Amino acid sequence: MTDMPEPARPSAPPAAADTAALTVMGLELPQRAPASRGTVFAWALWDWATQPFNTVILTFIFTALYLTTDAFLPPDVQGLADEDPVKVAALADLASGLGWGTTVAGLLILLLAPVLGQQADAAGRQKLWLAIGTGALIVCMLGLWFVEPTPTLFWLGVALISAGMVFGEIAAVNSNAILVGIATPKTIGRISGLGWGFGYLGGIVALALVIVFYLGDWFGLSSEGGLPFRVIAVGCALWTIAFAIPIFVKVPEPSLGRPERRVGFVQSYALLVKDVAGLYRSPATRPTFWFLLASAVFRDGLAGVFTFGAVIAATVFGFGTLELMIFGVAANVIAGVSTIISGRLDDRFGPKRIILFSLGAMTLAGLAVFALADAGRTVFWIGGLILCVFVGPAQAASRSFLARVTPAGREGEIFGLYATTGRAASWMASAAWALLITVTHQTTFGILGLVLVLLLGFLLLLPVKAAR
């Protein structure tokens, strides 16, 4: 990455790109020039901008310390002892409710992501859909201000968080599509890793600010009505507004569009089926097809680790507010550093090896946490941080793998399918989590559900042909 003028927007591939004979990948376009450092960092900063939703709201603070706590239980259940079976079961119901909400979000992404990505490709408007998804995510975070601690508002909180997941994924589809426009085959691994690393580092800063807010006794803010947590949600929205601007100013569209593929929304589904069949028929794109299927499972396991990790820490291992915040900072430091380092290993050894090694290590660490859950908090400190070492590299290498096998002019569509196949299997992690907890009335067994999904993803990836 050198300081050079921004690359010219590559012209649209010919209509023949729709056929099974397509062999040109987006990263291989001959007119591609290295992106400037400013362009690359502006793109990576989008991950920094949106990470507080994932880190602060979805994982460590809002859901774990507020939405799934006794604040949303009926008053008579709140008064029971923490070890009372009725209260334990009621808290488990909140955790499973969050799981069912994320399952619904996955189904919506299944229906919307590839078609919206396909239409963005056709119009050459990835940045527009990036703006729509990012803006809607901001609105969802602002809406959490109205989620006061009463049982009747629990489902409003779940709905807003689930909707935020949908809009965030739609935005990410287009951010990933833009990645293909600024990377080359020699830099895709490190640029993808830089984006994920920026995300984790942004999570660190956001969590650190929350810790200062907490240690300052909320700076005199009343804790009644869950006010501190609602203020935190609004702060995350403002953070996203501030740091999402550079990608819209500095980063170009990845293509000029493909007018010959512009169809109505309903017709897009028929075209999508044709395109998926074309991916399978062509030897050049068949690895893309199989990777989309394999990654659907293991990426859902990765998402489950971050979605429910803090809930496990709080409900299974008894982490208090400050300890959970400190763990969150440590987790993001480790994940951010390991992800940035792994980007260079990706370019050297290939993304498949990075993914397989990461999934294997996470499976072993998760099994250890489940088996030793009664041994105390030290188990989660060690096992949880080991999980965080590998989750980021697996995510970044997965995006790198797909970018290497994405046909030119179909970036939004393919990454839309990437989002869809991932969310098509999202019922696996969240439903396994919710089902095992519902059956056993013990949150501990949710850990086992996440581990099984990671292991299945590992096995499915083994036979997939590695990218060049």
C-alpha positions in Angstrom: 0.0 0.0 0.0 1.6 3.2 -1.2 0.6 6.8 -1.3 -0.9 6.9 -4.8 -3.9 8.5 -6.3 -7.2 6.6 -5.9 -7.7 3.8 -8.4 -10.0 4.5 -11.3 -13.3 2.7 -11.1 -13.0 -0.5 -13.2 -15.3 -0.8 -16.1 -18.2 -3.3 -16.0 -17.4 -6.8 -17.3 -19.3 -7.8 -20.4 -22.6 -9.6 -20.3 -20.8 -12.9 -20.9 -19.7 -12.7 -17.3 -23.0 -14.2 -16.4 -22.3 -17.5 -18.1 -20.6 -20.5 -16.7 -17.5 -19.7 -18.7 -16.7 -16.7 -16.4 -13.1 -17.1 -15.2 -12.0 -13.5 -14.3 -12.0 -12.8 -10.6 -12.5 -9.3 -9.2 -9.0 -9.2 -7.8 -7.5 -10.1 -11.1 -8.8 -7.2 -13.2 -5.9 -5.9 -15.2 -6.7 -2.2 -14.7 -6.5 -2.5 -10.9 -4.0 -0.2 -9.2 -2.9 -0.3 -5.6 -5.1 1.8 -3.4 -3.6 4.6 -1.4 -3.1 4.2 2.3 -5.7 6.8 3.0 -8.3 4.8 1.0 -7.5 1.6 2.8 -7.7 3.1 6.2 -10.9 4.9 5.3 -12.4 1.5 4.4 -11.0 -0.2 7.5 -12.4 2.6 9.7 -16.0 1.5 8.9 -15.3 -1.6 11.0 -14.1 0.7 13.8 -17.3 2.7 13.5 -19.8 -0.1 13.7 -18.0 -2.3 16.2 -19.6 -0.8 19.3 -22.9 -2.3 18.3 -21.3 -5.8 18.3 -18.9 -5.3 21.3 -20.8 -3.0 23.7 -24.4 -3.6 22.8 -24.6 -7.2 21.5 -21.9 -8.9 23.5 -20.5 -7.3 26.7 -22.7 -4.6 28.1 -26.3 -4.0 27.0 -27.4 -7.6 26.5 -25.2 -9.3 29.2 -25.5 -6.7 32.0 -28.9 -5.3 31.3 -31.3 -7.0 28.8 -30.8 -10.6 30.1 -30.6 -9.7 33.8 -33.2 -9.7 36.6 -34.0 -6.1 35.7 -36.5 -7.5 33.1 -38.0 -10.1 35.5 -41.3 -9.7 37.3 -40.9 -8.1 40.7 -41.8 -11.3 42.6 -39.1 -13.2 40.8 -36.5 -10.5 41.2 -36.8 -10.8 45.0 -35.9 -14.5 44.9 -32.4 -15.7 45.8 -30.0 -15.9 42.9 -29.7 -19.7 43.3 -33.5 -20.2 43.5 -34.5 -22.6 40.6 -37.4 -20.4 39.6 -35.1 -17.4 39.2 -32.4 -19.4 37.4 -35.0 -20.7 35.0 -36.4 -17.2 34.4 -33.0 -15.8 33.6 -32.4 -18.7 31.2 -35.7 -17.8 29.5 -34.3 -14.3 28.9 -31.1 -15.8 27.4 -33.1 -18.1 25.2 -35.4 -15.3 24.1 -32.4 -13.4 22.9 -31.4 -16.5 21.0 -34.8 -16.8 19.3 -34.6 -13.1 18.3 -31.2 -13.6 16.6 -32.6 -16.6 14.8 -35.3 -14.5 13.3 -32.7 -11.9 12.3 -30.8 -14.7 10.5 -33.9 -15.7 8.5 -34.4 -12.0 7.4 -30.8 -11.8 6.3 -31.3 -15.1 4.4 -34.2 -13.5 2.4 -32.7 -10.0 1.8 -28.9 -10.0 1.7 -28.1 -11.6 -1.6 -30.8 -9.9 -3.6 -29.9 -6.5 -2.2 -26.3 -7.2 -3.0 -27.2 -8.3 -6.5 -29.1 -5.1 -7.1 -26.3 -3.0 -5.7 -23.9 -4.7 -8.2 -26.3 -4.1 -11.1 -26.7 -0.4 -10.3 -23.1 0.2 -9.2 -24.5 1.6 -5.9 -22.7 -0.4 -3.2 -22.0 2.8 -1.3 -25.7 3.7 -1.3 -26.7 0.4 0.3 -23.8 0.7 2.7 -25.2 4.1 3.8 -28.8 2.7 4.1 -27.6 -0.3 6.2 -25.4 1.9 8.4 -28.1 4.5 8.9 -30.7 1.9 9.9 -28.2 0.4 12.3 -27.8 3.8 13.9 -31.6 4.2 14.2 -31.8 0.8 16.0 -29.2 1.8 18.5 -30.9 5.1 19.2 -34.2 3.2 19.7 -32.6 1.3 22.6 -33.0 4.5 24.6 -36.7 3.5 25.0 -36.0 0.0 26.4 -36.6 0.6 30.1 -36.2 -2.2 32.6 -39.7 -3.8 32.6 -40.7 -7.3 31.4 -43.0 -5.8 28.8 -40.1 -4.0 27.1 -37.8 -7.0 26.9 -39.0 -8.0 23.5 -38.7 -4.4 22.2 -35.0 -4.6 23.1 -34.7 -8.0 21.4 -36.4 -6.7 18.3 -34.2 -3.6 18.0 -31.0 -5.6 18.5 -32.1 -8.3 16.0 -33.0 -5.5 13.5 -29.6 -4.0 14.1 -28.0 -7.3 13.2 -30.0 -7.4 9.9 -29.1 -3.9 8.9 -25.5 -4.2 10.0 -25.2 -7.4 7.9 -26.7 -5.6 4.8 -24.2 -2.8 5.3 -21.3 -5.3 5.8 -22.2 -7.0 2.5 -21.4 -3.8 0.7 -18.4 -3.0 2.7 -17.0 -6.4 1.8 -17.8 -5.8 -1.9 -15.9 -2.5 -1.7 -12.9 -4.5 -0.3 -12.5 -6.3 -3.7 -12.2 -2.9 -5.4 -9.3 -1.7 -3.2 -7.3 -4.9 -2.7 -5.0 -6.9 -5.0 -4.2 -10.7 -4.8 -1.0 -9.8 -2.9 -2.7 -7.5 -0.3 -6.2 -9.0 0.2 -5.2 -10.9 3.4 -3.6 -8.0 5.2 -6.3 -5.5 4.2 -9.0 -7.8 5.3 -7.2 -8.5 8.5 -6.7 -4.7 9.0 -10.4 -4.2 8.8 -11.2 -6.8 11.4 -8.4 -5.6 13.5 -9.6 -2.0 13.4 -13.0 -3.3 14.5 -11.6 -5.0 17.5 -9.5 -2.0 18.4 -12.5 0.2 18.1 -14.3 -2.2 20.5 -11.4 -1.8 23.0 -11.7 2.0 23.0 -15.5 1.9 23.3 -15.3 -0.6 26.2 -12.6 1.5 27.9 -14.9 4.5 27.7 -17.7 2.5 29.3 -15.4 1.4 32.1 -14.5 5.0 32.8 -18.2 5.8 32.8 -18.8 2.9 35.3 -15.9 3.7 37.6 -16.9 7.3 37.7 -20.2 6.1 39.2 -22.0 7.0 35.9 -20.7 10.6 36.5 -23.7 11.3 38.8 -26.2 9.9 36.4 -29.1 8.1 38.2 -29.1 4.3 37.7 -32.9 4.2 37.9 -34.7 3.0 34.8 -31.6 1.5 33.3 -30.5 5.0 32.4 -26.8 4.4 32.2 -27.2 1.5 29.7 -29.6 3.5 27.6 -27.2 6.4 27.5 -24.5 3.9 26.4 -26.6 2.7 23.5 -27.1 6.3 22.3 -23.3 6.9 22.7 -22.7 3.9 20.4 -25.0 5.4 17.8 -23.1 8.7 17.9 -19.8 6.9 17.7 -21.0 5.1 14.5 -22.1 8.4 13.0 -18.7 10.1 13.6 -16.4 7.3 12.3 -18.5 6.0 9.4 -18.1 9.2 7.3 -14.6 8.5 5.8 -15.6 5.5 3.8 -18.3 7.5 2.0 -15.9 10.4 1.3 -12.7 8.6 0.4 -13.4 5.1 -1.0 -14.7 4.6 -4.6 -17.4 2.3 -5.8 -15.9 -1.1 -6.8 -17.5 -1.0 -10.3 -19.6 1.0 -12.6 -22.5 -1.4 -12.4 -24.0 -3.9 -14.8 -27.2 -2.5 -16.3 -28.0 -5.7 -18.2 -28.6 -7.4 -14.9 -31.1 -4.9 -13.5 -34.4 -6.6 -12.7 -37.2 -6.1 -10.3 -37.0 -7.2 -6.7 -39.1 -10.4 -7.2 -37.3 -11.3 -10.4 -34.0 -11.0 -8.5 -34.7 -14.3 -6.7 -35.0 -16.2 -10.1 -31.8 -14.6 -11.3 -30.1 -15.5 -8.0 -31.0 -19.2 -8.4 -29.6 -19.1 -11.9 -26.4 -17.5 -10.7 -25.9 -20.0 -7.9 -26.4 -22.8 -10.3 -23.8 -21.1 -12.6 -21.3 -21.0 -9.7 -21.6 -24.8 -9.3 -21.4 -25.6 -13.0 -18.3 -23.6 -13.8 -15.0 -25.2 -12.6 -13.6 -21.7 -12.1 -16.3 -20.8 -9.6 -17.1 -24.1 -8.0 -14.8 -23.5 -5.1 -16.8 -20.3 -4.5 -20.0 -22.4 -4.3 -18.6 -25.0 -1.9 -16.9 -22.4 0.3 -20.2 -20.5 0.7 -21.8 -23.7 2.0 -18.9 -24.6 4.4 -18.4 -21.1 5.7 -22.1 -20.8 6.5 -21.7 -23.2 9.4 -18.4 -22.2 10.9 -19.1 -18.4 10.6 -22.4 -18.9 12.5 -20.4 -20.6 15.2 -18.0 -17.7 15.3 -20.9 -15.2 15.5 -22.4 -17.3 18.3 -19.2 -17.1 20.4 -19.4 -13.3 20.4 -23.2 -13.0 20.7 -23.5 -15.2 23.7 -19.9 -15.1 25.2 -20.6 -12.4 27.7 -24.0 -14.0 28.7 -22.0 -17.1 29.6 -19.5 -15.1 31.6 -22.2 -13.3 33.6 -24.7 -16.1 34.1 -22.5 -19.2 34.3 -19.3 -17.9 35.8 -20.7 -15.0 37.8 -18.7 -12.1 36.3 -19.7 -8.8 37.8 -20.0 -5.6 35.8 -16.4 -4.4 36.2 -14.9 -7.8 35.7 -17.0 -8.4 32.5 -15.9 -5.0 31.1 -12.2 -5.7 31.9 -12.6 -9.1 30.2 -14.1 -7.4 27.2 -11.2 -5.1 26.8 -8.7 -7.9 27.2 -10.7 -10.0 24.7 -10.7 -7.2 22.1 -7.0 -6.4 22.6 -6.1 -10.1 21.9 -8.5 -10.4 19.0 -7.4 -7.2 17.4 -3.7 -7.9 17.6 -4.0 -11.6 16.5 -6.2 -10.6 13.6 -3.9 -8.0 12.2 -0.9 -10.4 12.5 -2.9 -13.2 10.9 -3.5 -11.1 7.8 0.1 -11.4 6.8 0.1 -15.1 7.6 -3.0 -15.3 5.3 -1.1 -13.8 2.4 1.8 -16.2 3.0 0.2 -19.5 3.9 -3.3 -19.1 2.5 -6.7 -18.4 4.2 -7.8 -22.1 4.4 -5.0 -23.1 6.7 -5.7 -20.1 9.0 -9.4 -20.9 9.2 -8.9 -24.7 10.0 -6.2 -24.0 12.6 -8.4 -21.4 14.3 -11.6 -23.6 14.3 -9.6 -26.5 15.7 -8.2 -24.4 18.6 -11.6 -22.9 19.3 -13.3 -26.2 19.5 -10.8 -27.5 22.0 -11.0 -24.3 24.1 -14.8 -24.4 24.1 -14.9 -28.0 25.2 -12.6 -27.2 28.0 -14.8 -24.3 29.2 -17.9 -26.5 29.1 -16.2 -29.5 30.9 -14.6 -27.3 33.6 -17.5 -24.9 34.1 -17.7 -25.7 37.8 -14.0 -24.9 38.4 -14.5 -21.2 38.7 -13.9 -18.0 36.8 -10.3 -18.7 36.0 -11.5 -21.3 33.5 -13.4 -18.7 31.5 -10.6 -16.2 31.7 -8.2 -18.7 30.1 -10.6 -20.5 27.8 -12.5 -17.4 26.7 -9.3 -15.5 25.8 -8.1 -18.5 23.8 -11.3 -18.3 21.9 -10.8 -14.6 21.2 -7.2 -15.3 19.9 -8.7 -17.3 17.0 -12.1 -15.9 16.3 -10.8 -12.8 14.5 -8.3 -14.6 12.3 -10.9 -17.0 11.2 -13.3 -14.2 10.3 -10.7 -12.2 8.4 -9.4 -15.2 6.5 -12.9 -16.3 5.6 -13.5 -12.9 3.9 -10.1 -13.1 2.2 -10.8 -16.6 0.9 -14.1 -15.5 -0.7 -12.6 -12.3 -2.1 -10.0 -14.5 -3.9 -12.7 -16.5 -5.7 -15.2 -13.7 -6.4 -16.0 -13.2 -10.1 -15.5 -9.7 -11.4 -18.6 -7.6 -11.4 -20.4 -9.8 -8.9 -18.9 -8.6 -5.6 -22.1 -7.5 -3.9 -24.0 -10.6 -5.1 -21.3 -13.0 -3.9 -20.8 -11.3 -0.6 -24.6 -11.1 -0.3 -24.7 -14.8 -0.7 -21.9 -15.0 1.8 -24.1 -13.1 4.3 -27.1 -15.2 3.3 -25.5 -18.6 3.6 -24.0 -17.6 6.9 -27.4 -16.5 8.2 -29.1 -19.4 6.5 -27.3 -21.5 9.0 -27.6 -19.0 11.8 -30.4 -21.0 13.2 -27.8 -23.6 14.1 -25.8 -21.7 16.7 -28.6 -19.6 18.1 -31.2 -22.4 18.0 -28.7 -24.9 19.5 -28.0 -22.4 22.2 -31.7 -21.7 22.9 -32.8 -25.3 22.6 -30.2 -26.8 24.9 -30.9 -24.1 27.5 -34.7 -24.5 27.1 -34.4 -28.3 27.6 -31.9 -28.3 30.5 -32.8 -24.9 32.1 -29.1 -24.4 32.5 -27.2 -21.8 30.5 -24.0 -23.9 30.7 -25.3 -26.3 28.1 -25.5 -23.4 25.6 -21.7 -23.6 25.4 -21.9 -27.1 24.1 -24.2 -26.0 21.4 -21.8 -23.4 20.1 -18.9 -25.9 20.2 -20.8 -28.4 18.1 -21.4 -25.8 15.4 -17.7 -24.9 15.3 -16.7 -28.6 15.0 -19.2 -29.2 12.2 -17.9 -26.1 10.3 -14.3 -27.5 10.6 -15.3 -30.8 9.1 -17.2 -29.2 6.2 -14.3 -27.0 5.3 -11.7 -29.8 5.0 -12.6 -31.0 1.5 -13.1 -27.4 0.0 -10.5 -26.6 -2.6 -8.3 -23.8 -1.4 -8.1 -20.6 -3.3 -5.0 -19.9 -5.5 
